[in-house]
Amino acid sequence: MIVTPLDSAQLDSKAQYEFYHKMVDFTIKELIVKMQQQQLCSEQELIFFKQYCDLLLYSIEAMRVKYMYDDEDNMKIDLTDSGFPNYLEFRYLFNDLALREEYLNKLTDIEILQDEFLDTLMRKKQPIKKSKLFQAASIVYYTNVKQQFIFNRFVQGKIIEAPKESSSEYMTSWSFYDVSLNRPFICFMYFNYDGRNPNNDRKEIYQAIKQSADRKMNLDAMAYAIDRKLPDLLPKHIKRIDLGPLHNVFAKDENEITHAILESIAKKEVPLEAYAFSLKINEVISTSEFKEGSFFNKQIFQKWTEIIKQNYVMAPHRIIQMLYNKAPEVIDKLAKPPIQMSDLNS
């Protein structure tokens, strides 16, 4: 993997990080609302979508607490076609929390720290030193953040019965953080399973999905890889949602939407809080089946439709108006007109 300086850039100050965290938290929560309002997912898909987004929000909030008063280190974010933290930050969180008991034993007792804070503020009338605030933030971090809720590189959802309106018997979901793009993806698969309960073989199914679909690739190639690894599983519909990039004042890429926003911010045509969120949904659907292999070892494979590609942009009203003026070709290629989100108030 090639990492450029902008894949893991640092912002200039803690104030910028505070603003960045606020923006990411706000836009993902807005995204969940708009996904439901615009019916870009089915009712069941939306439940899973929200769960994965909650893991993402939880992890980014954990990063905020972890680095809040740390002058020696800052969270690395990807400023190129992402807007999200570098995937290594999630790995650091996960590995860090595996040693939480060891770290907690090294930290000052919370009651002692509280007494020190009260003495400094009430008796000495002095502000709390940053080193002490960092100790307090570390106690909050290691006491409250749970490793199992960190958005990992690959997160597997359960196998459940497909909704009644589906033509398939079962569905499952998974999410992954693409390490080269530094963006989260959420996937859904509807399938049949050769007359048996797939939960009896769920470990094998989960392993095959992880091996075949833990990074961005052509969706038909992903579908074929899953189909080939699991002879008894007949995938019928696979849907993948690509979250991002988040276009904002910190971005430094050649994306046309990013460029339009940065230019408008520079000319004071839009506020510093201006943003837009890109979203891509790709789907493949099985149209028929074919057999492949020797006479004694035939396997059924799916014939897939062409990849159905749908691009969306979500942004506040003022940004949408600006994009119609400055990036009309991008707007013309969207699956539907830009979806209005709320303004971020600084």
PyMOL commands that set and color helices and strands:
alter all, ss='L'
color gray80, all
select helices_A, chain A and resi 5-8+14-37+43-67+87-97+100-106+110-123+130-144+147-149+198-212+219-229+256-266+317-326+328-332
alter helices_A, ss='H'
color red, helices_A
select strands_A, chain A and resi 154-156+160-161+170-178+183-192+234-247+276-294+297-304+308-315+339-340
alter strands_A, ss='S'
color yellow, strands_A
deselect
rebuild
show_as cartoon
